[in-house]
Structures are given as C-alpha cells and as structure tokens.
Amino acid sequence: MPNSPVRVPYLDLKAQYQSIKPEIDAAIARVLDSAQFVLGEEVAGFEREFASYCGIPECVAVNSGTSALHLALLAAGIGAGDEVITVPFTFIGSVAAVIYTGAKPVLVDIDPRSFTIDPMAIEAAVTSRTKAILPVHLYGQMADMDSIMAVARKHKLLVIEDAAQAHGARYKGRSAGSLGDMGCFSFYPTKNLGAYGEGGAVVTNNAEYAATVRKLRDWGQDRKYHHALRGFNYRMEGFQGAILRVKLRHLEDWIAARRAHANKYNELLADCELELPSEIPQSRHVYHVYTVRARNRDALQAALVADGIQTAIHYAIAAHLQPAYANLGYGKGAFPHSEAAAEHVLSLPMYPELPPQAIEAVAMAVKKVVARNARTFV
Ligand SMILES: *Cc1c(COP(=O)(O)O)cnc(C)c1O
C-alpha cells in the first residue's frame, strides 16, 4: 500500500507553540535579558510552582527525566549490591537509571489492563538486597499505589515514582510524584509538560533528599568549588525553567483537552473490536498517550499510515529483551504480560490541540480497517 500524505500527525508541537507564542517569546526574552542561562531565578521559580502544583514541599529541577531518576536513587542511598524492583514494559530510562547507580534492576511483570507494575509480583521479587520499588505511571495513569505502598511498608522499602509520563495524574486525589519517597518527572518536549529542550525534576516531602539532589545536580557542591559529594552536571537551563513556568499555567487545560479527546475516542471506538484504555478507579488518567491493543497491531499501523494517520508504539520491545540489557538475565517468556503488550499496543494521535475532526477521521479509519478484516485485527 502506498503511503498517503499525513492527514493526522501523531503529535503537533508547533500548534501548541502557536497557541502560547506571546507568553513564550516574552519568557525567552526575560532569560536573555537576565543572562541567567543555567539555573537562576526562572528555574527557582519553576521549582516553587511545580512543587505547589504537585502539592509537595520540595522540587529540584534537573536536565532530564533520566537525571531525575539517577539522582533520586543516589539520594536514597542506592548503589552497588542493592536491588531495585521495576518493570520491563517502560521507556528504557527507568531501567538504565538503576544501572547507573551500580544497583541491579529486578524486573517484574505488569498488570495487563493498566500496563503498570503488578503489586502481587513485587512481593515475590523482594530479597534481602531489595532497597526500593520504582513504579512507572505509564501512559499517564498511576500505578496501584496503595498496594505498592503496602508492600513497601511491609518490607521497609523506599518508593521512587517514575512520573515522567504523568504530570498532574492523580490517585485518590493525590498527585503523581507525591505518594512515594520521591517522584521523578521528565520535561522532554513531547511529554504532557514539555520544555523546549531537555528537562526533569525530582519532587519530595523529604528536605534531606531534596538537599542531596540539589547538591548532586551541580557537581556535589555545597558552596562554589567545594565538592561535598561526587556530583554531576545535571543542571536545568534558564530557558527551560522560564518556558516551563509558562506551560505549567496551561497544563490543567491541556489535561482536560487530552481527557476529552480520550472520551471521544472511547465513544467512537466503543463498538470496534479493539481493547481500549481502561482507567483504574479513583484516579485521573492524563493520557500522555492513548493506547489501544490490536491483535494484528503491525498490520493496523501499516493500514493507518497508508490512510495518512500517524501512530506510535510505546514500546515494541520490553527492556529485558533489548540487546543491551540481555545481561540482566531474563529471556523471552519471562514476563508474558509485558511481552504481549509490546506486541499489541498502538498509540493513536493525542495532543491537546488535536482537532475534533481529526479524532473522527482517526476513529473512522481505525474502524474501517478493523471491519475490513475483523478476524485479522481483533
Ligand atoms: C521520558 C521518560 C523517561 C526519561 O526522561 P528523559 O527526560 O527523556 O530523560 C523516563 N521514564 C519514562 C517512563 C519516560 O517516559
């Protein structure tokens, strides 16, 4: 099938910039005028405002979500000889950050409905070396935090939330990142709260963890050229802080738009033989991505491309089956739910500015393909 010109892009970052251009341009001009290009007042302001948004006292901004995870783990005292329990069905950064510290990622399977860590599987993976659980709030939906916190309390484990896809997601009224000991965010441009470059943050209730992350991000300095800790250059840029402050003011509206788009997809695809995303009770899913499951995912994706509709796959290969992580020692078949998800998930176009006609066009195209060969695509 020849590919048609793109009718519906998977994502449109330009549309969002156009919608807030005067505010962004003014913010960039402020940074140029102040010449505070690294950290500085805009970054400090963003830290205060994002902490308040998350309903938590401390926020330390860094230069990526991966850096946030790395420093949170280090601040928690995790290193060689320790084990951290996380999932294989995630962006690779969740697993890589554990390895950066010298600790061993111990992987457990996901719950197939929510795509997040299966709390029952955690318990079975705890050993005397386990120090922390690293749940990933995948796709914008929080993991089952009550069950996770219960296992953590029972075994005296720390909980570090990977909230890189879950800005503003809630669980029983509490914000992603604020339930565990530390929460880690990414502000990569495509995330729900995205910088115009790289960015990340650690949020926490614990002032001591925050102070350690603050030192570690800036060469372990407690004062200039005095290195109390072996740190890193993980500082956030001034431009990103200023841009994120502007975008944070719009985040609730953007989340509302994403949720409305998800509802519309749900409605239009209700009688389509695909598995639609499910929301866990008493939670707010922020639809970083809108992901369906299809039996013949690759053929569905190819047919949509031919129809001018871009989609994405998050993620086609689970971490334990990535060549670079073969030495973790898990083979094919180790995590059936993660492997099945990797084979069947497909993310449909989703961004706040997505026009209603585009959602209709996507839904119509999906239905057409699924109906054309129900047996193949269910
Ligand atoms: C994006 C992401 C990260 C890494 O964030 P970067 O800012 O790209 O370093 C980590 N975990 C998850 C689940 C992510 O989606």
The ligand as a Tripos MOL2 file, in Angstrom:
@<TRIPOS>MOLECULE
LIG
   15    15     1     0     0
SMALL
NO_CHARGES

@<TRIPOS>ATOM
      1 C1         10.6170   10.1020   29.1160 C.3       1 LIG1
      2 C2         10.7740    9.0680   30.1590 C.ar      1 LIG1
      3 C3         11.9370    8.9460   30.9360 C.ar      1 LIG1
      4 C4         13.1970    9.6960   30.6570 C.3       1 LIG1
      5 O1         13.0670   11.0750   30.5860 O.3       1 LIG1
      6 P1         14.1350   11.9130   29.7360 P.3       1 LIG1
      7 O2         13.7570   13.3200   30.0920 O.co2     1 LIG1
      8 O3         13.9360   11.5960   28.3140 O.co2     1 LIG1
      9 O4         15.4840   11.5560   30.2290 O.co2     1 LIG1
     10 C5         11.9660    8.0100   31.9560 C.ar      1 LIG1
     11 N1         10.9110    7.2170   32.1930 N.ar      1 LIG1
     12 C6          9.7890    7.2780   31.4490 C.ar      1 LIG1
     13 C7          8.6560    6.3730   31.7750 C.3       1 LIG1
     14 C8          9.6940    8.1910   30.3970 C.ar      1 LIG1
     15 O5          8.5780    8.2340   29.6720 O.3       1 LIG1
@<TRIPOS>BOND
     1     1     2 1
     2     2     3 ar
     3     2    14 ar
     4     3     4 1
     5     3    10 ar
     6     4     5 1
     7     5     6 1
     8     6     7 2
     9     6     8 1
    10     6     9 1
    11    10    11 ar
    12    11    12 ar
    13    12    13 1
    14    12    14 ar
    15    14    15 1
@<TRIPOS>SUBSTRUCTURE
     1 LIG1         1 GROUP 0 **** ****
